[in-house]
Amino acid sequence: SFLSNNHDSLVEEFNDYKKSEVGIGRKKEDFIRIDDLKLNLSTVPVPSMNIVLMIVGTRGDVHPFFGLGHMLQNDKHRVRFATHKEFENEILREGFEFYPLAGDPRRLSAFMVETSGRLIPNLINENERKSLPEKMKMINEIIQSTWPACTEPSPNDESQKPFIADAIISNPVTYGHIHCAEALSAPLHLFFPQPWCPTHEFPHPFSNMSYEKGWCSENWLSFPMVDYLFHMGSGQYVNELRKLIGLEPIRRGEHGYE
């Protein structure tokens, strides 16, 4: 975008010059044709950035990000992994910085097994009903931990080197990612092995709908519906985070991807 805008500006200035008194009488071949200039992007220096990779989930969710992290390091970026404490040693061995996100990956996996991947538990089931408060408490803790993961020094760093994220890469289930990005005016990239934006081809991963139905409107509608239901249950936690970081609250009707 920067290069495109800069190119358009140069062309406009060049055309203004040709119309000016200084440009009158000059031959066409006297000018450098800016439209013909070829920009070699590989020669454009990329500034070193602080990039945080936030991942909630199991080891299988965390490990695929290692390759991306190393590529970013090779491009001279400072890379921080923000995920569960359980994975700290593995991340440090890979040469990345680490910040602990809240949440227990074993309990999160157990919740998904208990509900068969459903976002809304079956309240008739006693086990699901009893585990709901613990699940919501953990989601709140995860959401609240995303802001310090983007803005605070690592608690285990003796030098307490400052860290402010210039860019955020996250899997969707950290939930605080988009709010942190908004507060920091930082770009956000979501990575997930299943669709997370509305599509007619597949349903939302948490809708517990069949993937075998194929193209249909129900698949597309499952995305705003899951977002809406999740916001109904977690909206209070999200707005607590937004208040903490100086953002306006999200009101009913402003849920999810809207």
Stockholm file with secondary structure:
# STOCKHOLM 1.0

chainA/1-258         SFLSNNHDSLVEEFNDYKKSEVGIGRKKEDFIRIDDLKLNLSTVPVPSMNIVLMIVGTRGDVHPFFGLGHMLQNDKHRVRFATHKEFENEILREGFEFYPLAGDPRRLSAFMVETSGRLIPNLINENERKSLPEKMKMINEIIQSTWPACTEPSPNDESQKPFIADAIISNPVTYGHIHCAEALSAPLHLFFPQPWCPTHEFPHPFSNMSYEKGWCSENWLSFPMVDYLFHMGSGQYVNELRKLIGLEPIRRGEHGYE
#=GR chainA/1-258 SS CHHHHHHHHHHHHHHHHHHSTTTTTCCGGGSCCGGGCCCCGGGSCCCCCEEEEECCSCHHHHTHHHHHHHHHHHTTCEEEEEEEGGGHHHHHHTTCEEEEESCCHHHHHHHHHHTTTCSSCCTTSHHHHHHHHHHHHHHHHHHHHHHHHHHSCCTTCTTCCCCCCSEEEECGGGCCHHHHHHHHTCCEEECCSSCCSCCSSSCCTTSCCCTTSCSCHHHHHHHHHHHHHHHHHHHHHHHHHHHHTTCCCCCTTCCTTC
#=GC SS_cons         CHHHHHHHHHHHHHHHHHHSTTTTTCCGGGSCCGGGCCCCGGGSCCCCCEEEEECCSCHHHHTHHHHHHHHHHHTTCEEEEEEEGGGHHHHHHTTCEEEEESCCHHHHHHHHHHTTTCSSCCTTSHHHHHHHHHHHHHHHHHHHHHHHHHHSCCTTCTTCCCCCCSEEEECGGGCCHHHHHHHHTCCEEECCSSCCSCCSSSCCTTSCCCTTSCSCHHHHHHHHHHHHHHHHHHHHHHHHHHHHTTCCCCCTTCCTTC
//
